[in-house]
Amino acid sequence: MDVKLDKQSKIPVYLQIVDQLRAQIMCGALPSGSVLPSERGLAQMLEVHRNTVVKAYGELKSDAWIESRQGIGYVVAVPPAAGKGRRAPPTSRAAA
């Protein structure tokens, strides 16, 4: 998993994390069932506050890109049937 942040960007850091993880899931770099780093672990790796990662993971979870499993943590969700489940990324974020 490779996430690069631009802390000088106008795009909030948590959205940068969301966009990059979503892109890695979509291209197959993070396949279904892949275990993601813990909130604290990813926060340390990216040198951001844990709440930033909590917000990013919450966004990905609400859009059905990841799920949380007791005793395991966050994992990449199994893709839903065509046309159901995951929300596509908003075009406004991609254009920014």
Secondary structure, DSSP 8 states (H G I E B T S, - for coil): ------TTSSS-HHHHHHHHHHHHHHHTSS-TT-B---HHHHHHHHT--HHHHHHHHHHHHHTTSEEEETTTEEEE----STTSS-----HHHHH-
